[in-house]
Amino acid sequence: MKLFYTDIFVLPLPDGHPFPMAKYRLLRERLVAEGFEKDNQFCIPHAATDEELITAHDADYLKRMVAGDLSSQGLRRLGLPWSSQLIERSRRSTGATIDACRAALMDGLSVNLAGGTHHAFKDRAEGYCVFNDSAVAARIVMAEKLVKNVAIFDCDVHQGNGTAAILADEPSVFTLSIHGRKNFPHDKEESDIDISLEDGTGNDAYIKALAEGIHYALERARPELVIFLAGADPYFDDRFGRLALTKEGLGARDRLVLESCSAQRIPVAITMAGGYAKKIEDTVDIHFQTIKIAAQM
């Protein structure tokens, strides 16, 4: 299984910024410490090109973002300070999902140790997301005629609003989002399936709802590839989560997604998406658990 990492492309953030950049480095260090280099291949991804990015983003938006020509409102919506490092990292994170999709189609499973930037819209950044890696990757593998149909299973605690909007008129990509009903973003978009959960939803109710959604999605979409956003933020002790899943519940989620796809021999590309636990070690544990479960498939 190939693991694509971007933590060497450092993004400087001001002291006290809530985005946990360190989780990416800590996750790769944990994987190395646990011996994943023996049976898996760690890869530096390519940087997504302009030609790749405009499959899902406006050329004018790309030009302005690369140049740092953003309004104060645009920067507030993004939630990150602009820098050339931000652009390079965002290109690499998107390239990693493209590379993971290609690798999954060859090997059955692959992982981007970052990615899941599902709040980026066609023409704007939002919620720490510059480029929408899932939408770009889905469009790329279809354009390369590697697959005809893709499904995106977004299990981050926040709705994949940018993904839903970009792919709203794309019949070959099926979008499923399971998220907190009252959580960010306030104004939701319309996915092909939206599973909206109340604050405090726990393991059993979450797994039941997700199982029903996956069954419907696989029956209707017949995907040849699934992009799985394995967010760590449904965790009960996540600062921005508001759901109540335990680590065991999140492991059950990962097995449900991966076993459902494996039963139909559907390749899966995994991205990490969000994770803001009060203790960063908990976020790393959850992401590590996802990859460990995938390695056992």
Order of alpha helices (4+ residues) and beta strands (2+ residues): beta-alpha-alpha-beta-alpha-alpha-alpha-alpha-beta-alpha-beta-alpha-beta-beta-alpha-beta-alpha-beta-alpha
